[in-house]
Structure formats: structure tokens, C-alpha cells
Amino acid sequence: MSADVDEAVRDVAGRIKAELVDLTSGMTSMFIEVIPEFHHDDEVRRLMIASTASNLAALIDILTLSISHDDITVPPAAAEYARRFAQHGMSLVALLRAYRLGEHMLVQRAISLLQDSDVSADIALETTSRIARAADTYIDQVIEGVTDIYENERRRWDARSDSTRAAQIRAVLDTEDLDLASAEQMLAASLRGWHIAAVIWLGKPVASSTALLRAGAAMLAGATGKEPLTVLIDEQNCWAWISSSGEPALDVDNLERDLRRRPGIHLAIGDPGTGLTGFRQTFRDALRARNLTLVADPARRLTLHSRVALASLLVDHLPETKAWVHRVLGNLLRDDETTARLRETVRTYLDTRGSLTDAAARMHVHKNTVHYRIHRAEDVLGHPLSVNRLEIEVALLIVDQLGLDRQR
């Protein structure tokens, strides 16, 4: 019976080979009908047909010539089609679905041919089983190869696309005499409304760095309800802009929750701005906020420029800033828990416009405790808070925002 099955398999394979052109045409027409991604232009359509024909021819050779499964490789036309699929940003799922649909159509054609033959039912059943197994093994191995080809090309193409987009964005950011219309044409995006920029970065490089950076951009989308314009700068950094006709709203609490769930992702966000000038300024804000975070507290997940604007201007002058802060605060910068409480109390007291009651309520302590700490702070400073009050308030704000108390 085995010899009879071998002969039947070769016979079916030969008859399929004789009608290869018609089968290829029917199969590709079916792909176009049921899979939206297969609506290609003429060039890619020809490549799709060549890919389908080459896979069918390879499978026919396996059935006819008893080629070992170990020798199965992705046909060149199929490999090139997978690359083109990736370059056009089409779904890998759609491509793999086509392979399975094609496998099913081939097996159904084999069954139809066996029904028209004069072989016995037992031989027909075994022949169908062998063809189905061969087709399944072939498709499994080719799919594995096609998946690798697609994913490698997708990574390469994304990197090239991001490199091009990064160059375009840098040109928009840095070209002073660039007008609004030209900038919009370069980015293929409207710049006439409001913008919020974010710098997204990773604390350290990881294997899934691109996925993490894209996850950070997705968090920004979730916190604003808008899809960002994003560009991957390198393996650890991504820039993103949220744009809208009205001022974008940022759900900070939601963003902080998302960041807690995905350790390793950091965001710095600029202040909202309008037009081309705002597009540029909000990015510079975000970049300064990031630079401050790297100096003050690298573990911080989210930094809003609006909360660190003053200190962010001083990051590039850190030695001079530290020297000035030490001159203003003196021993109030001592590195111990008691002095840290005095600094916190003075900051709160000055922030509440010198109200002992309001400061006590904000700090959840008794008013007399605030009163005592203020006097102790004045003793440490060597003068009342009313002397150089503005300088003291600014110095304490810088200490907090630049993390100078954590760097001693």
C-alpha cells in the first residue's frame, strides 16, 4: 500500500504542477478578497504572485521528489515579499494568515483531484493525510523563516524611518529662518495649534528598549487622549509631541500610575506652547527638565518642567549655583534630619506667606511646633527670615528641585 500511496502523492503533485498558473491565480485572488492588507500596487502585487508561485513550486517538489524537511528554506521571492510587507508597515498576522489559507486551499485541491481519480478510498485517505502533513510541515518551517525576515526588516526599516524623522525634527527645531508652512511640510503634521513635548528615556539599556520607549509614548497618549508624534532617537531615548487645536490636558496622576507599573521608563514634559515657536519651546523645556532629573534625582520617573522651571535654568551652572546657595543658607544646609525638617518648615512657612497657622495645617503639626522651628532656623541662619527673604526662598526651592540636600 505504501508504494501505491507514494505513486498517488506523485500523481497528485504532478497534476497540481500542471495547473500551477491557475492555482496561483486563484490563490492570490482569494488573498486579495479576504485579507485587506493584500490590496497592493502593481509592483508589490507581482511580488505577491511570485511569492505564492514559488512556495507552491517548492511544496510540489517536496511531494514529487521526496525532499527532506531539513532542506526546506524560504524561497527568494517569498523572502523579498516578506521584506516588502514589513517595509509597508503591514501586519505580520495578515501575512501568516495568507500562508495558512494557501495551505488549506492546496489540500482542498488535492482532495478534489483524488476524488476524480480511480484510487481506492483507503489510498485516497492516506494520500490526503500525507500531503496535508507535508504541507503543514513545509508551511510551519517557512513561516518561521518568514517571521524572522519580516521582524528583522521591520526593525531595520523602523530604524531608518526614525533616523529620517529625527533629522527632519532636528531641522525644524534648529533652523531659525524656517517658516511655519515649510516646517509642517517637513513633518507632514500641523503645527498651528497647541503642543506639549516629552522626552522619554530609559535608566539603562535593556533587550526590549524599543518596546519600552514605545510604551512610554503610549502612556503619554493615555494621559492626554491624543496620539503623539514620536521619534526614536537611539536605544535609550525617544522624543514625543502631543498636538491639538486646544490646549492639551495632561492627567498627571494617570501617567504616574502607568510609570509605576513599568519600571525603567522616565518622562520629562515641557510646558504647553502654540505654533512653531511653541513646538520648539516645549521641547527645550522638556530637555531641560530631563537634564535636571539626571543631576538631581535620576530615579525620578516623571518630571514636569512647570514644577522645576527655575532650577532647570541653573543646571548648566551647577558649581556657581551651589556656591550661591551655600552663601545664602549657610548651616541650614547641614546634612542631618533635624536641619532637613527646619528647611522644610521654612519653605512651607514662606510659601504660606508667613502664616504659622497655614504652615502648621499643611505640615500636620501644631502651630507652636512651626513657631519653634522658625526661631531655630533663624538662629542657624544668624538673622531673621525677613532679612534676604526672597533669596532664602529661592535658595530653598533650588535645594529641593536640584536635590542638593541629597548630593551632600
Sequence and secondary structure as in RCSB ss.txt:
>XXXX:A:sequence
MSADVDEAVRDVAGRIKAELVDLTSGMTSMFIEVIPEFHHDDEVRRLMIASTASNLAALIDILTLSISHDDITVP
PAAAEYARRFAQHGMSLVALLRAYRLGEHMLVQRAISLLQDSDVSADIALETTSRIARAADTYIDQVIEGVTDIY
ENERRRWDARSDSTRAAQIRAVLDTEDLDLASAEQMLAASLRGWHIAAVIWLGKPVASSTALLRAGAAMLAGATG
KEPLTVLIDEQNCWAWISSSGEPALDVDNLERDLRRRPGIHLAIGDPGTGLTGFRQTFRDALRARNLTLVADPAR
RLTLHSRVALASLLVDHLPETKAWVHRVLGNLLRDDETTARLRETVRTYLDTRGSLTDAAARMHVHKNTVHYRIH
RAEDVLGHPLSVNRLEIEVALLIVDQLGLDRQR
>XXXX:A:secstr
 HHHHHHHHHHHHHHHHHTHHHHHHHHHHHHHHH GGG   HHHHHHHHHHHHHHHHHHHHHHHH   GGG    
HHHHHHHHHHHHTT  HHHHHHHHHHHHHHHHHHHHHHHHTS   HHHHHHHHHHHHHHHHHHHHHHHHHHHHHH
HHHHHHHHHHHHHHHHHHHHHHHH TT  HHHHHHHHTS  SSEEEEEEEEESS  TTHHHHHHHHHHHHHHHHT
S  EEEEEETTEEEEEEEESS     HHHHHHHHHHSTTEEEEE   EEHHHHHHHHHHHHHHHHHHHHHH TT 
SEEEHHHHHHHHTTGGGHHHHHHHHHHHHGGGG SSHHHHHHHHHHHHHHHTTT HHHHHHHHTS HHHHHHHHH
HHHHHHTS TTTTHHHHHHHHHHHHHHTGGG  
